[in-house]
């Protein structure tokens, strides 16, 4: 099983454990390369992200841990950069580009909080058409290309609450066409695509992001994959990696590391 994990959150943002607690848990799990990816500052919604000062302290803390434990584990310092976050400062090892909001007029709609928020938004802004909301999401995802991310985070996050097609049909031609357009734009940047097990660990999905049809398309187009847990606590490190590896391997996916 892969023993590297690069999508990891701590108490500097919306995670439960300190960075050092995550390092110690990683050592117990025999992880060889650990990448922290704190949520970059998003000024219109500071509930979950790092403040500008917190970002500085996060960077210093992770670098100090990298030195302290350098004989036992390789530690990288990255950011999860939302489409609407402040621009990253210099010195980070990698960026995970993600879309957590849909901007409609002057309103920022959170996409990964509850199914009710999504259904209400579809009613308010899209005439009740959830596929139209999904199309708008993938239009935003395509815009991540402008950030030149190292990694594309949870590419089809819009499906977090869509287990067994509860909100819309993930095999609908409209949905697949929108996802493929966004994937094409991001594939051109050379970014890696996550196989992300975070929604599995939190009980929302039975399989990783992206879904089978989209992941198959990314692989067919030559996309390279990074297995990530999106851990928000120590227990989440490496969660479901055996299933994530098997899922991608069944489609011919190639995993790489940072």
N, C-alpha and C positions, 0 to 999 in steps of 0.2 A: 504494500500500500504506500502511496505517496506520503512522505513525511515532511512536507512543506505546506505552510498556510499563510496566505498574504492578505486576506480580507479579515481584519481583526480590529475590534473596537474595545475601548477601555473607558474608565470612569472620567477621562477627559472629555468624552462626548456622551453618548447614550449607552455605553457599556457598564457592566456591573463591577468589574475588577480593575485594579490598578495595573499599569503596564508590567510592573515587576511580578505581580501575582500571575499574570498571563505568561510571562517568561518561565516562571517556575512550573506552571502547569504544562507548558510546552516541553520542558525538559523531562517531566514525568512521562509524557507521551512519546518521548524519543523523537521529537520534531528537530530537524536539522537546520531549517531556514524558516524564520518567522518574520512576517511583515506586518507592521502596524499601519492602519489606514483610517485615522481619525476623520470624522466628518468635518470638512472645511466650513469656515464661517459662512452662514447664510443669513444675511442681515434681516430679512423679513420674517424669519422663523428661527429663533434661537433656542427653542426647547430641546433640541437634540444635538446641536453642533458645538464645536469649540468656539470660544470667543477669540478675537485676535490675540489677546494676551495669553489665553489658554493654549492657543496654537504654538506660540513661542515656547511656553513651558513644556508642552508635549514634545516638541522637537528636541529640546535640551534633555528631557528625561529619557527619551528613547535612545538618543545618541550615547548617553551615559551608560545605559543598560547594555548597549552594544559593546561598549568597552569592558564593562564589568564581567560580562559573560562570554567574551570573545573566544575563549578556549573551549567553550562547550556548545555554542550555538551561534549561527549567523543571524543578526537582527537588522532588518531594513526599516526605514522610516518613510512611509508614504502618506498620501491623503486620499480620501474618497471625495472627489471633486464633483459636486452637483453642477448641472448646467447653469444654475443661477447662483452659485457660491461666489464669494470673492475670489479674484485670481490668486493662484498659489504663489507663495514666495519662493525664493531660490533654495536649493539644497536638498529637496526631497528626492528619494530614490525612484519613486514611481507615482503615477496618478491612476486611480480607478475612476473612470468617468461614469456618472450615474444620473438618471432622471428620477427625482422623487416627487416632482410637482408638475402640474400642467398649468401653464400661465394662460388665463382667459381674461382678456382685458387687463385690468389692474389687480385681478385676484389670482392668488397662487393656490391651486387645488392640490392637497396632499393625496398621493396615490396609494400609499401603503399603510394607511391607518385602519380603515374599516371598509367593509363592503358597502355599508350604508352611505358613506361619503360618495362612493363612486356612483351608486344608483341615483342618488339625489342629484349629483352633477350631470349625469346623463339626462335626467328629466329637465333640469334647469337650462342647460346649454345646448343639448343635442336632440331635443324632442323625444327623449327616452331611448335613443338609439345607442346602445352600448358599443356597437361596432364603430360608430363615428367617434366616440370617445377614444377607443383603442387606436383608431387611425391618427387622431390628433396626438396621442402619446408617442406613436412611432415617428411622426414628423419631428417631434421634439428630440427623440432619441437620435435621429439622423443628424441633428444639429450638434451632438456631442463631437462630431468630427472636427469642429472648429477648435476644440480644446486639445486635440492631438493626445488623447489619453494613452497610457501604456496598456490599460486593461479596460474593457467594457464591462461594467457591473450589471448583474441581474438584468440582462437585456430585455426580457419580457416581464418586467415587474408588474405590469398591468394585470397579470394573471394570478397574482398572489392570492386573491380570494375566489378564484375561478375553478377550484377543484371540481372535477366532473362536469365542466362547462356550466357552472352554476349561474354565471352572469351572461355569457355569450359563447358562441361556438368557435373554438380555436382552430377548427378546420375550415371555417368559412373562407371562401376565396378573397373576400375583402380584407379580412384579418391577415391572411397569409401574404397577400400582395403588399400591404403596408409594412409588415415585418421585414419582408425581403428587400424592399426599397431602403429601409433604414440599415439593414445588415450590409447591403452593397456599399452604402456611403461610408460605413465604419470599416469595412474590410479594406477599403482603399487606403486607410491610414496605417495599416499594418498592426493595429491594436489586437491584443489577445482578447478572446471572449471567455468570460467566466463560465464554468460549470459550478453553480452556486447552490450549496445545500442549506442555506440559512432558513428558508421557509419550511424546509423539512424539520429542522431542529425545533422550530417554534410551532409545529403542528398544523401548518396551513397547506402544505403540499406533500404529496407522496413521492414526488420525483423532483430532481433539481430544476432550476432555471438553466438554460432555456428549455422549452418543451421540445418533444421529439421532432416534430416537423421542422421547426426553426433550426434546432441544433443540426439536424441532418443537412439542411440547406447551407448553413455556415461551413460545415465540414466539406461538403461537395465543392464549395467555392474556395477551398484552400485555407480556411480560417484555422488558426492555432488556438488551443484551449489552455486555460489555467484553472485548476481545481481549487475552490475556495469555500470556506465554511461560513463566512460572514458572521463570525462568532461575536456575540455580545457578552459572553461570560466564559469562564475557563472550561466549563463542561462542553461548550460548543466547538472547541478546537477539534479539527479533523472529523467533525460529525458527518456521518454518512458517506465518508470518502470511499468506502468499499463499493457502495451502490453507485456513487457518482462515477467512479472509474469504470465500472461495468456498463453503466448506461452509455457513456460516451464511446467506450470501446466497441459496443455492439453496432455503432454507427460508423466505425472507422476513425474516430477522433484521435488526434495527436496532442498529448499534454506536453507542455513545456514548463519551465520554472523561471523565476526572476533572479 
